[in-house]
Amino acid sequence: MKPVSLNLFLTILAALALSAQTPGKTSQTGLVPTKTVLFVCEHGAAKSVLATAEFNRLAEQRGLPWRATARGTNPDSAIPPAIANSLDKDGMKPEGTPRLVAEADVRAAAYTITLGATLPNAIAIGNIRDWNVPSPSADLAVARQDIRRRVAELLADLSRPAK
């Protein structure tokens, strides 16, 4: 048997990790389809990133078939160090770099949560909720606490059996 090159191994590992987190795919167990929540803030670099990380952490801990993604209506080029460091202290990582919200993102999501952002009319479709969350740049601890509370409430709602 030939040894596998490190680059090939890392490429395969990255592809497997991405496929496990892609909206609309099966969950990591492969048994239950993963449902998606899309968090959208203006810059896709703070509120939506914090909400996505918190949502994914809690959903995974609770064994729920839900995952979240973050997008922005006018994305920054990078996630601010204060946001990344805050998540890192809690053992979480932001998902990649800020990305522009697209119609496909909204269509793939079971719910779209806007956080101080307005979706363009052309893609303001589906089940959209708006959260008025404090600015992380004004007080990161207060913003994170509010986001945690809202995410916990959302997951509790999503966990209830449909009537």
Residue frames relative to the residue before (quaternion, step in Angstrom):
aa qw qx qy qz dx dy dz
M 1.0000 0.0000 0.0000 0.0000 0.00 0.00 0.00
K 0.4037 -0.7205 0.5173 0.2243 3.57 -0.91 0.99
P 0.4724 -0.6459 0.5002 0.3308 3.60 -1.05 0.64
V 0.4102 -0.6948 0.5386 0.2427 3.55 -1.07 0.79
S 0.4631 -0.6788 0.4857 0.2983 3.56 -0.87 0.91
L 0.6147 -0.5656 0.4089 0.3675 3.55 -1.17 0.62
N 0.6464 0.5251 -0.3253 0.4478 3.60 0.95 -0.83
L 0.6569 0.4953 -0.3132 0.4745 3.58 0.93 -0.84
F 0.6392 0.5283 -0.3186 0.4591 3.56 0.96 -0.89
L 0.6845 0.4800 -0.2881 0.4671 3.60 0.86 -0.93
T 0.6245 0.5342 -0.3355 0.4605 3.59 1.04 -0.73
I 0.6624 0.4898 -0.3009 0.4803 3.58 0.93 -0.90
L 0.6504 0.5195 -0.3133 0.4570 3.58 0.94 -0.88
A 0.6558 0.5021 -0.3086 0.4718 3.61 0.96 -0.85
A 0.6487 0.5163 -0.3206 0.4581 3.60 0.95 -0.82
L 0.6531 0.5014 -0.3167 0.4709 3.58 0.97 -0.79
A 0.6472 0.5143 -0.3200 0.4629 3.59 0.97 -0.80
L 0.6680 0.4945 -0.3049 0.4651 3.59 0.93 -0.84
S 0.6660 0.5048 -0.3217 0.4451 3.57 0.90 -0.81
A 0.6344 0.5275 -0.3308 0.4581 3.59 1.12 -0.57
Q 0.7483 0.3838 -0.2084 0.4993 3.59 1.18 -0.48
T 0.4746 0.6871 -0.4372 0.3340 3.57 1.24 0.03
P 0.4935 -0.6688 0.4591 0.3137 3.62 -0.78 0.98
G 0.7943 0.3166 -0.2350 0.4623 3.55 -1.09 0.76
K 0.5925 0.5474 -0.3727 0.4586 3.59 1.25 -0.08
T 0.6287 -0.5082 0.3942 0.4371 3.55 -1.27 0.04
S 0.5997 -0.5651 0.4229 0.3772 3.54 -1.21 0.48
Q 0.7153 -0.4498 0.3105 0.4354 3.55 -1.30 0.16
T 0.6362 0.5067 -0.3438 0.4695 3.60 1.10 -0.48
G 0.4147 -0.7239 0.4549 0.3115 3.57 1.22 -0.45
L 0.6246 0.5888 -0.3307 0.3921 3.59 1.24 -0.10
V 0.7987 0.2163 -0.0889 0.5544 3.58 0.96 -0.83
P 0.4644 -0.6705 0.4843 0.3166 3.61 -0.82 0.87
T 0.4023 -0.7040 0.5355 0.2363 3.55 -1.03 0.84
K 0.2293 -0.7434 0.6148 0.1297 3.53 -0.97 0.93
T 0.2935 -0.7984 0.5127 0.1161 3.55 -1.07 0.77
V 0.1493 -0.7134 0.6770 0.1021 3.49 -1.24 0.75
L 0.2035 -0.7736 0.5931 0.0917 3.55 -0.92 0.97
F 0.1379 -0.7720 0.6172 0.0640 3.57 -0.76 1.08
V 0.0428 -0.8124 0.5808 -0.0297 3.57 -0.78 1.09
C 0.0349 0.7528 -0.6569 0.0247 3.55 -0.90 1.01
E 0.7315 -0.4381 0.2619 0.4521 3.57 -1.20 0.19
H 0.8239 0.2665 -0.1216 0.4852 3.58 0.64 -1.07
G 0.3769 -0.7543 0.4703 0.2603 3.59 1.26 -0.08
A 0.6424 0.5631 -0.2862 0.4340 3.54 1.24 0.38
A 0.7760 0.2882 -0.1734 0.5335 3.61 1.16 -0.20
K 0.7930 0.3155 -0.1957 0.4830 3.61 0.06 -1.25
S 0.7075 0.4529 -0.2784 0.4657 3.60 0.77 -0.97
V 0.6265 0.5309 -0.3305 0.4652 3.58 1.09 -0.68
L 0.6532 0.5016 -0.3059 0.4775 3.58 0.95 -0.87
A 0.6709 0.4993 -0.2985 0.4599 3.59 0.90 -0.93
T 0.6526 0.5209 -0.3128 0.4528 3.58 0.95 -0.86
A 0.6695 0.4962 -0.3057 0.4605 3.58 0.85 -0.93
E 0.6722 0.4911 -0.2949 0.4690 3.58 0.91 -0.92
F 0.6426 0.5276 -0.3153 0.4575 3.59 0.94 -0.91
N 0.6997 0.4758 -0.2841 0.4510 3.59 0.77 -1.01
R 0.6250 0.5354 -0.3361 0.4580 3.59 1.03 -0.78
L 0.7133 0.4513 -0.2641 0.4667 3.59 0.78 -1.01
A 0.6433 0.5204 -0.3310 0.4536 3.61 0.95 -0.82
E 0.6608 0.4914 -0.3082 0.4762 3.57 0.97 -0.81
Q 0.6465 0.5243 -0.3239 0.4497 3.60 0.91 -0.87
R 0.7311 0.4190 -0.2230 0.4900 3.56 1.04 -0.80
G 0.4471 -0.7153 0.4338 0.3168 3.58 1.28 -0.03
L 0.3890 0.7357 -0.4683 0.2968 3.57 1.14 0.61
P 0.4629 -0.7051 0.4677 0.2640 3.59 -1.05 0.73
W 0.4999 0.6346 -0.4254 0.4080 3.58 0.99 0.83
R 0.0174 0.7563 -0.6540 0.0000 3.54 -1.16 0.71
A 0.2804 -0.7673 0.5606 0.1359 3.53 -1.24 0.54
T 0.1452 -0.7439 0.6431 0.1097 3.51 -1.33 0.43
A 0.3198 -0.7433 0.5626 0.1695 3.55 -1.24 0.58
R 0.0277 0.7767 -0.6284 0.0327 3.53 -1.09 0.80
G 0.2460 -0.7614 0.5796 0.1546 3.55 -1.33 0.21
T 0.4707 -0.6607 0.5019 0.3000 3.57 -1.18 0.52
N 0.7610 0.0718 -0.0438 0.6433 3.58 1.27 -0.43
P 0.0924 -0.8889 0.4432 0.0701 3.57 0.68 1.16
D 0.4620 -0.6301 0.5580 0.2798 3.50 -1.25 0.72
S 0.5923 -0.5853 0.4173 0.3641 3.57 -1.27 0.20
A 0.8065 0.0567 -0.0151 0.5883 3.59 1.19 -0.45
I 0.5253 -0.5877 0.5057 0.3507 3.52 -1.32 0.30
P 0.4959 -0.6764 0.4484 0.3090 3.61 -0.76 0.97
P 0.5901 -0.6006 0.4042 0.3573 3.60 -1.03 0.75
A 0.6205 0.5505 -0.3606 0.4265 3.63 0.97 -0.72
I 0.6497 0.5016 -0.3123 0.4783 3.61 1.02 -0.78
A 0.6708 0.4957 -0.2948 0.4663 3.58 0.85 -0.99
N 0.6686 0.4990 -0.3010 0.4619 3.60 0.92 -0.87
S 0.6331 0.5332 -0.3283 0.4550 3.58 1.00 -0.81
L 0.6662 0.4830 -0.2958 0.4852 3.57 0.95 -0.85
D 0.6393 0.5523 -0.3178 0.4303 3.55 0.96 -0.92
K 0.6254 0.5502 -0.3344 0.4408 3.59 1.02 -0.77
D 0.7274 0.3786 -0.2216 0.5277 3.57 1.20 -0.56
G 0.5829 -0.6304 0.3517 0.3731 3.57 1.25 0.37
M 0.5781 0.5619 -0.3851 0.4492 3.58 1.19 0.50
K 0.2207 -0.7569 0.6018 0.1274 3.54 -1.25 0.49
P 0.4595 -0.6456 0.5170 0.3237 3.59 -1.07 0.66
E 0.4463 -0.6961 0.4944 0.2679 3.57 -1.14 0.62
G 0.8575 -0.1526 0.0642 0.4872 3.59 -0.32 1.25
T 0.6485 -0.4755 0.4014 0.4384 3.53 -1.14 -0.75
P 0.6535 -0.5153 0.3602 0.4214 3.60 -1.16 0.43
R 0.0886 -0.7963 0.5983 0.0115 3.55 -1.03 0.90
L 0.5537 -0.6141 0.4687 0.3107 3.51 -1.21 0.68
V 0.4427 -0.6745 0.5187 0.2829 3.56 -0.92 0.89
A 0.1193 -0.7902 0.6003 0.0322 3.56 -0.99 0.91
E 0.6720 -0.4886 0.3655 0.4197 3.55 -1.24 0.39
A 0.6359 0.5432 -0.3337 0.4351 3.60 0.96 -0.82
D 0.6147 0.5430 -0.3473 0.4546 3.60 1.06 -0.71
V 0.6831 0.4860 -0.2796 0.4680 3.56 0.90 -0.98
R 0.6663 0.5057 -0.3042 0.4557 3.59 0.93 -0.85
A 0.6806 0.4958 -0.2890 0.4555 3.60 1.03 -0.74
A 0.6544 0.5389 -0.3083 0.4316 3.58 1.18 -0.49
A 0.4465 -0.6520 0.5399 0.2899 3.54 -1.09 0.73
Y 0.7778 0.0543 -0.0117 0.6260 3.57 1.15 -0.73
T 0.1481 -0.7353 0.6527 0.1060 3.53 -1.19 0.69
I 0.1129 -0.7795 0.6154 0.0295 3.54 -0.80 1.10
T 0.1580 -0.7717 0.6092 0.0918 3.56 -0.69 1.08
L 0.1671 -0.7751 0.6069 0.0551 3.53 -1.05 0.86
G 0.8186 -0.1901 0.0809 0.5359 3.57 0.21 1.29
A 0.6303 0.4931 -0.3392 0.4945 3.57 1.20 0.39
T 0.2716 -0.7340 0.5971 0.1758 3.53 -1.21 0.53
L 0.3746 -0.7217 0.5362 0.2266 3.55 -0.76 1.03
P 0.5464 -0.5753 0.4741 0.3818 3.59 -1.09 0.57
N 0.6203 -0.5867 0.3685 0.3676 3.61 -0.99 0.82
A 0.6435 0.5581 -0.3293 0.4073 3.58 0.96 -0.82
I 0.7867 0.2752 -0.1660 0.5270 3.61 1.09 -0.53
A 0.4543 0.6642 -0.4628 0.3719 3.61 1.22 0.28
I 0.3213 0.7477 -0.4926 0.3081 3.53 0.52 1.29
G 0.7451 0.4294 -0.2883 0.4212 3.54 -1.26 0.29
N 0.7218 -0.4120 0.3453 0.4360 3.50 -1.32 -0.46
I 0.0541 0.8226 -0.5563 0.1041 3.58 -0.05 1.34
R 0.0589 -0.7615 0.6453 0.0150 3.52 -1.02 0.94
D 0.2205 -0.7668 0.5852 0.1449 3.58 -1.13 0.59
W 0.1445 -0.7679 0.6207 0.0650 3.53 -0.96 0.96
N 0.2415 -0.7453 0.6062 0.1370 3.55 -0.87 0.99
V 0.0166 0.8332 -0.5439 0.0989 3.54 0.06 1.39
P 0.5409 -0.6177 0.4522 0.3483 3.61 -1.00 0.73
S 0.5746 -0.6103 0.4325 0.3321 3.56 -1.17 0.58
P 0.4248 -0.7037 0.5044 0.2644 3.61 -0.78 0.95
S 0.6329 0.5305 -0.3510 0.4414 3.60 1.06 -0.58
A 0.6435 0.4994 -0.3250 0.4805 3.62 1.16 -0.47
D 0.7714 -0.1528 0.1317 0.6035 3.60 0.95 -0.91
L 0.2874 -0.8105 0.4903 0.1420 3.54 -0.04 1.35
A 0.6520 0.5259 -0.3272 0.4374 3.61 0.91 -0.84
V 0.6626 0.4921 -0.3033 0.4762 3.60 0.95 -0.87
A 0.6482 0.5154 -0.3190 0.4610 3.60 0.95 -0.86
R 0.6681 0.4988 -0.3054 0.4599 3.60 0.89 -0.90
Q 0.6386 0.5229 -0.3291 0.4587 3.58 0.98 -0.83
D 0.6631 0.4944 -0.3057 0.4715 3.61 0.93 -0.84
I 0.6498 0.5078 -0.3119 0.4718 3.58 0.96 -0.86
R 0.6316 0.5338 -0.3348 0.4517 3.62 0.92 -0.86
R 0.6585 0.5111 -0.3060 0.4599 3.57 0.90 -0.95
R 0.6914 0.4825 -0.2836 0.4568 3.58 0.83 -0.97
V 0.6430 0.5142 -0.3212 0.4679 3.59 0.99 -0.82
A 0.6412 0.5157 -0.3269 0.4647 3.61 0.94 -0.83
E 0.6538 0.5008 -0.3093 0.4756 3.60 0.97 -0.83
L 0.6451 0.5175 -0.3205 0.4619 3.59 0.96 -0.85
L 0.6749 0.4841 -0.3011 0.4685 3.59 0.88 -0.88
A 0.6082 0.5305 -0.3553 0.4715 3.60 1.06 -0.65
D 0.6469 0.5099 -0.3102 0.4747 3.60 0.99 -0.85
L 0.6937 0.4836 -0.2755 0.4572 3.58 0.90 -0.93
S 0.6553 0.5258 -0.3046 0.4487 3.59 1.19 -0.52
R 0.5673 0.6045 -0.3903 0.4004 3.57 1.20 -0.41
P 0.5302 -0.6211 0.4662 0.3403 3.57 -1.03 0.72
A 0.5159 -0.6296 0.4827 0.3232 3.57 -1.08 0.74
K 0.3662 -0.7370 0.5279 0.2098 3.55 -1.07 0.79
